[in-house]
Amino acid sequence: MTMEMLRDLPRDLVEDEIVTRVPATHLKGLGSTCKLWNRMFNGDRRFARKHSDKAAKQFMVLLLRRALRISPAIVDLDGKVPSLEAKTEVSLVDPHPQCPAAQFDVARVFHCDGLLLCTSADESRFVVWNPFTGETRWFLPSYRANGDRQFALGYYYKEGNTKSYKVLSFYHCLKDYEIYEFGSDSWRVVDD
């Protein structure tokens, strides 16, 4: 099928029979097929409403339990009776040589762009975890100050439109800010 043939298909056929069968996560890539499809995916609220009505009403939540473990749960709103299916705890094992095969106790979780920054109860280790791919990035704190440390996970766009992730660490009541940069695997102090 050529691009001209795709453009000539009736809009109702495209929307009702073809595109609504494609999982929502794959729709963005179809926008480059032709201008009509791009407009439909990026600017047509009617199509978005119509497609979301037919989409599966399932999602995953992550629960931080009292035992300092993370447990995924699947929420299904698609059936006549909503359901919640709890899964087994996720095991984050610290690969650091000082903690051989030690289970990582998660005290706090911060999120950005689908990634989770998990801190240990004693703030001796941190991990950034992608719960969908299972990838982890472990790092140590800077040990510059003691106190009520807070965190934020974020990114900026660098050359080539790629994301560069960073962790901001700061202390309440102190004007002490540090940034951990993934690219350099190091902490740096942020001056006033």
Number of C-alpha atoms within 10 A of each C-alpha: 5 6 9 9 8 14 15 9 10 9 13 9 11 15 16 13 11 10 18 19 12 13 11 14 7 10 16 12 10 13 16 13 12 13 10 13 22 17 12 16 18 13 11 12 11 9 17 14 11 13 19 12 11 11 15 14 13 14 11 13 12 15 14 16 12 9 9 15 17 22 16 17 17 15 16 17 14 13 10 7 7 11 13 14 11 15 12 10 15 13 13 19 14 19 13 13 8 8 12 10 12 14 13 21 20 24 18 16 18 15 15 12 10 9 19 18 23 24 22 16 14 9 16 12 19 19 21 20 19 16 14 8 7 9 11 17 11 15 16 15 14 15 8 8 11 8 10 10 14 14 18 15 20 16 15 10 10 9 7 6 8 10 12 14 17 18 18 18 20 20 16 10 8 11 10 16 17 18 19 21 16 15 9 7 11 13 18 12 14 13 8 6
